[in-house]
Amino acid sequence: MSDHRIASLDDLAHAYPNPMAPASLFKEIDHVDANYAALIAASPFFVLATVGPEGLDCSPRGDLPGFVTVRDAKTLLIPDRKGNNRLDSLKNILFDDRIGMLFLIPGCGETLRVNGRAEISCDPELLSQFEMAGKLPASVMVVHVEAVYFQCSRAVVRAELWNPERQVDRRNLPSPGTILRDITARNVAVETFDGRAYDEALPGRVKATLY
């Protein structure tokens, strides 16, 4: 195994000998233009990557399309809605403000990548811009854009991500309650977890705490 490990840039070049297509470079810009703004406005979901003292984090973010606001060509505004309050991403940003974002658009093969630096704001005026269902976000992430580019559709096409016939029946997978029950069962310091009750209450809890 070790004899075939890629351990240098030369090894990498040998494994990937084909030159990069010019479009792969042309598509990257340092700001959000009108075309990239349109993709962001259409997206209801992105994945946020951060890094901090305790390691890496990759976190889902979702809301109605357009929930990420393009304030200007170099700035994005993102409301932070209710979650599990682990705050992994936000804690990472306090130590290292570099972030990566991957936007998905249902039905679209291309994804959009944004790299930049982020800060967290609780400015009342800023929070008020993102009121939803009578509730304000806990904070707003202000992203200072450094690079934007679209990713070609190969990964989404191979995955058949938007093919309704490929959707998995949720009942064929372990439920959240089952996962928590089995994990806590291995910890003698934790009392017995009622996974069934957790699953029964989960849909109502999610609906009641969306905002």
N, C-alpha and C positions, 0 to 999 in steps of 0.2 A: 504493500500500500504506500509506504513512505517513498519508494522509488518513483512513484508517479504523482507525487504531490506537487502542486504548483506553488512555488515558494519565491518567485522573483518576477519582475516585469518581463524578463526575457522568456521565462516559462509561459507566462500568460500570452505573450505575442505568438509563441510557437503553437499554443493550443487554439488561438483565434487569429489565423493568418490573414483573413480577408480584411482589407482596409475599411475604415468607417465611411459610410455613405455621406456625401456632402450635406444632405438634408439633415442628418443627425446633429450637425453643428449649426446649420442655419436657423433651425427652429428654436434655439435657445437665445433668449434675450434677457435683459436685466430689469425688465419692467412688465407691467400688465398692459398689453395693447388692447384694441377693441375686440379682436378675435378671441384672445384669451379671456377677456372680461366676460364675453358671451358664454364661454364654457363654464366659468365659475358661477355665473348667474343661473345656469341650468342644472347645476349639481346640488343634490340633496344630501350628499355624503362625501366625507373625505377621511383619510387616515393621517393622524398626526404623529410624527416621529420626533423624539427628544432624547437627550442624553444628560446624565447627571452623575453625582458621586456614587450612587448605588447601581449605576448601569444604564441600560437602554430601556426605552419605553415606546410602544406603538399603540395608539389609542384611537378608537373610532369616534367620529363626530358627525352627527346628522340632524337635520331639521328640514323645513320646507325649502324647496329650491330658492336660491338667492339669500339664504341665511348668512352666507359669507359676503360681506359688503366690500366692494372696491371703492375705497375712499378717494384714492387717486392712483396714478400709474405705479407708485412705489409703496402703497400702503393698503393692507387688507384689515378689516375689522371682523372679529368673530365672537359672538356672545357665548359665554360658557353656561350651558343649561344644567339642570339637575343631573347628577350621576351618582356613583357609589361613594363619592367623597374620599377615595383613595388619594386623589390629587397628585398622582405620579407625574403627569405631564407638567403641571404647574410648578411643582417643587423642582423639577429638573430645570425649567426655564429660569428659575431664580438663581441657579448656579451656573448654567450654560445656556445662553439665549439662542443658540443655533437650533433651527427646526427644519423639518422636511414635511411636505404635505403632498398627498396623492388623492386627487379628486376623481370620483367615478360619476358617470351620468347614465342612468338606466336606458338601455337600448343603443348606447353609443360605444363603439369599440375602442376609440381612443380615450386614454386617461390624461390627466393634466398634473404635472409636477411643479411644485413651487418650493424653492429653498430660500431661507432668509433668517432673520433674527426677530425675536418676539419679546414683547413686554406685556405685563398684566396691569390693567387699569380698572379702578373702581370709581372713576369720575362719574358723578350722578348724571350729568348731562349726556355722557356717552351711554351709560346704562339705559337711560330713558329712550334712546333710539331703538332699542331692541326689546321693548315690552311685548310680551306675548301672553294671551289669556289673562291679562291683568297682572302679570308678574314680571319682574325684572330679572335679568341674569345676575348671577353672583359677581361676575366680572366680565370684562371684554378683553380679548387678546388682540393686541395691536401688532401686526406683522409687517416688518420692514423688508420688502421684497428685494432679493439679490439675483435670483435666476428663475425663469419660467420657461417651460417647454412641454410639448405634448409627447406622450408615449404612443408608439404605433399600436395597432389593434391586435397584434399576433397573440398576446397572452390571453386577452378576453375571448378572441375567436377560438383558440385552442380549448379554453375552459368551457366554451358555450355558456358563458355566464348569464346571458340574457335569454337563453332558450327556455321557455316555460316547461317544456317536456323534460328538462334536466333538473327541475326543482326537486329537492329531497323532501320526503314526507317527514315532518318534524317528529312524528311518533316513532320513527325508526331510529332515533338518536337518543342518547341519555338526556334526561331532562335536567334543568338546573337543580331541582330538588334532589334528584338521584345523585348528581355529582357531589353536592354538598353533604348529603347523607353518608356516602361512601368515604369521603375524605375525613369527615369528623369521626367516623367509626374507628379510624385507625389512630385517633388521638385520645388517649385515656383521660387527658385533662379536660376534654370537652364533653358535656353531657349529650345524651342521645339527641340527634337532630331529626325532626319530623319532616322528611322530604316531601311527603304527599301534601301536607298542609301548606308547605312553602309553594309548591307548584299550583295548588288551588287558588292561593291568594295572589300569585304573581301577576296575572293579567290585569286585575283591578288595581293593584299597586302601581304598575307601570302606567296605566291610563291616568291615575290620579296624580302622579308625580312627574308627568312629562315636562311641565314648566313650573 
